[in-house]
Amino acid sequence: MSDLELTATWLAILVCGLGGAIVLHVVGVASTYVRDMLHVGAGVWVLGWPQWHGRAMPIAITIGIAVATACVPLLAGHNRLAARVVRAVTSHDEHWLGLSLYTLAFAALTAAGLGLDPVPAAAALLALALGDGLGGAFGRRFGHHGFRAPGGKRKSFEGAVVVALGAATGAAVAGSLFDQPLTAAAIVLLGTVAAVVEALAPRGTDNLLVPAAVWFAASLVT
């Protein structure tokens, strides 16, 4: 496929994802779980990196999405579709800022991954998608041993374990995807870094701090 065809495909996937989020919320799925599903699903973007022929289009897509995400709350008061998107993925405990930081992380690390070394950037984004996304959903449903870092929201030790496992899996996938397999020690390290940073991050900042920390750590061990 050409880059133009890939662009059309990925934008169609984005539209379907947002449409699906609205439908799930309308039929009664809690916004926090809708958000988690989008969180995890966004990781497929990284799996498509090897298909691009150039860097300009994928970088432009993520920058455009980050800018658009930042603008959605401003439109929500005047546009019904924008308001539905906001309601589908936000709640009293999950604010739009986290989603804005999520798309900002994807924009920055897509540029870094396609312009520099892809493995640390891919590991960071997959750690964010799989670790933070699955860990939040699991901890919310099955977490019974809670803790709260200063300035953060309540987390659970069960969720933190899933964050570590998901992030480690993401790191392993990143290494395999670009034919640079990571050692077991590196995979465990990156999973641990993701879990610790996610647990300690101030409210609303984990979507930026987790991938930043994993990218930095991965850059040192790959």
Number of C-alpha atoms within 10 A of each C-alpha: 10 10 16 10 10 17 17 11 13 15 14 11 14 15 12 12 16 17 15 15 23 21 16 16 20 14 8 9 14 15 21 20 22 21 21 21 18 19 21 18 14 23 20 12 17 21 15 13 19 12 11 17 13 14 15 13 15 23 20 15 16 21 20 14 18 21 15 13 20 17 13 18 17 12 14 16 10 10 12 11 14 17 16 18 19 20 17 26 24 20 14 6 10 16 15 18 16 17 23 21 20 25 23 22 25 29 22 16 26 26 20 18 24 20 13 12 13 23 28 28 30 34 32 31 34 31 36 34 29 27 31 30 28 25 30 24 20 19 22 17 12 11 17 13 11 12 13 13 13 11 11 17 16 15 22 20 17 19 28 27 19 23 33 27 24 25 37 28 20 26 32 26 22 26 20 13 18 15 10 14 17 19 13 10 10 19 25 18 20 30 28 20 23 31 28 17 19 29 25 19 19 16 20 21 18 22 27 22 21 27 31 22 18 30 24 14 19 23 16 10 14 14
